[in-house]
Amino acid sequence: MNESLILSEFDKLQQSGLALYDQNQKIIKHVEGGLKFQFCVTSALAKKPTFQTPQSSADEPRDGSDISTAGFEIGEIGNAHLLIANKFCWANPHFLLLTSDGYRRQYESLDKSDLQSLWSLLCTMSTDYIAFYNCGQDGGCSRLHKHLQLIPTPEGTFASFLDSAGLEPEPQVPFQWFHHRFDSQDMTAQYLAEIYDKLLGQATEIGGGLSEHAHTALPGAACPHNMIMTKRWMAVVPRRRAAVTKAVAANAMGMLGYIAVATEAEVDEWIRAGLTESLKELGVSK
């Protein structure tokens, strides 16, 4: 599958109104504690389901899945993954990379197959994309079917220093995170899996027993975390909870200071709650 086909299919879905994207969304910037935050205010999130939202009776997801892909499918990536358009886009374009097996779960850790399909997709795109995984309820997931998300890489996130090859200082975020710049010219699924396992191991050491739902962890569940990856680096953020209040909630990108919200009132609530203090509660405080 090539980039032009992927983008063409996404554009068709957006223009038809199936993939919701707010053409008038805006970015609100805010600085607190020496950290630069960006709020993406988009009405496309107004109807986005939560973890507790039941599947609509009108949807017909594949066996085991709670994500209906009918009409949103773009194509297969490898033998084990499917690329679809996100129904509720806060980026243009905004993709989901799902496991073809609808019984794979969002609380599992990523495996070599997931990372191989993801790397293949990242390398297919000429534009710089960032991929992220919200692992578990406390990691910010809203559906159970295992999936990653991809959007064009925004500028000025907390992780942007990783693109500077050591020339920019690491921002003093208030939570624990672990990251690795890729240094191998021969990028393989095995190499990516080894890096991910190492970072997840570090995250699990400090975050494994601290999550809000740790007492109800399912067999095979990984430590709640976010994985974020580009073609140049990978980061893992251990999570304690998905939200402080209904409005003050964050997925993987939110933990990098790029927070998608439906209204400006939610921005105000974040600021009242304190952005750095909220991130401490959502992650594992330093």
VEXSE-852052 format. One record per residue (C-alpha): residue in one letter; x, y, z. Coordinates in pm, whole numbers, plus 50000, padded with zeros to 5 digits. Each point is the difference from the previous one (the first is absolute). Example, Ala and Ser with C-alpha at 12.3 -4.5 7.8 and 13.67 -1.06 7.14 Angstrom:
! VEXSE-852052
a512304955050780s501375034449934
! end
This chain:
! VEXSE-852052
m500005000050000n501415034149905e499645034550154s497935015349721l497374972750032i499895003250379l499525037749986s497514998049716e497804975750192f500175021350313d499065031549805k496954982649855l498804990450347q500565034950135q498275017149708s497034976350030g499605009550366l500594964850128a503355009450156l499185030250215y502575028149985d499455035650115q501355022849729n499825029050247q501864983450287k502635021450166i503104997450213i500165018250333k503475002850153h500735002650369v503215000450206e500184986750354g502974989950209g502375006349711l498104975149782k498245009249676f496544984849957q497794999549691f496254994150009c498394987949680v496385011750027t497824979849762s496294993349984a500794965949843l500524986450352a496515009350120k498564966149899k503104978850062p499164968950209t501584993450336f501254967150142q496544994450151t498005009349689p498154969349867q500304990449636s497135014149794s497494974049882a500445014749651d503694990349997e501154965649896p503604995550116r501984968949918d500004971050247g501355010050341s500355036749907d498295030850140i501165021749707s497845000249690t502265002349696a497374996649726g500295029249762f503205012850162e502434973449881i502995011849796g501954967649967e502024972450159i503455006350143g501914967449998n498134968450091a498735009850343h498875036449992l497405022249839l500285037449934i496815020450038a499105036650023n499265012950348k496325009650018f500765028950238c503055017949856w501895026550191a502734998849737n499914999149622p500524971849920h499394978450307f500284962149975l499424969150213l502164969149954l497984970750136t500864963750045s498114978749746d499134977350292g497135017750177y500684980850320r503385016650063r499655024750285q501125035550068y501344990950344e502614976649845s503555011449935l501085004649640d501714970949828k502444995949715s497194997249744d498445032950116l503315018249977q500864984849663s496705011849847l500405034050162w503555004649873s498954989649650l497245026150004l502245027750137c502534992949725t497295000649732m499145036250082s502205028049874t498495024150252d501284996550356y497454980850210i499824992550369a498364968050123f498644993850347y498494972250208n497695005850297c500434967750195g497254992050245q497165019850153d502435020850207g502065006249686g497125018949841c498484974249765s496345003649897r499604966349821l501134964650088h501044987549654k503795003349984h501005029849785l502615026949952q499375035049865l501995020849752i499935037449929p502415024449832t502625009350259p499085032850171e502765024750076g501015010550347t499004970150213f501954990150310a501684972949791s501165023249721f503445001950161l500544963949893d500175012049640s502945023150071a502624972450041g500915012750346l500255036949908e496905010150199p499604993850374e497394975550126p496995018550145q499394995750370v496694981849982p498384992550339f499514962749931q502214970049932w500644990849636f502534978949815h501265005749648h502504987549745r501405015249681f500374974149729d503644994849907s499744970149768q500065003149623d498554965249976m496595005550158t498314966750060a496924988750190q502314981950241y501985031850069l496815020150061a498604972850226e503204999650207i499885037850046y496314999350090d500434971350246k502875018550168l498035032550036l496864981950112g502044980850256q501265032950145a496465013950006t498654968750167e502585001950278i498665033350120g496414999549875g498814964050003g498185001350331l498935036450006s497235001449742e496475008850104h498684965949887a503014978850105h497814978950228t497834989549705a502794992949751l499104973149751p502244969849933g502635009549746a499495037250054a503075021949972c500785029250229p497765028649879h502175021849781n500315020849689m502424991349720i500875027749755m502224994449696t501325017049688k502584988049749r502705014650228w499054991250357m497684981950240a498675010550341v497994982250270v498055017850275p498664979650295r496455010650098r498065000150325r496695012449866a498365012849683a498275030550147v499955023250300t496515012449910k497814993449697a501595029649819v503554996350133a500954968049821a502924990649779n501074973549755a503594994749885m500225033149813g498525018350297m502904987650211l502285017149746g498215033250053y497814997449688i496494997350144a496914994949782v496755013750146a496495006149869t499455034950144e501875030250132a498244994450333e502094968450034v503155020649947d498905022750283e499424970050227w503484986549925i501515033750089r497985002550322a501054964850101g503655008049922l501594983849697t503214987450158e498184988450314s497474981149787l502744982649801k501564988950329e496734982950089l499524984849656g503524986249986v502464989950271s501275031150176k503735005750007
! end
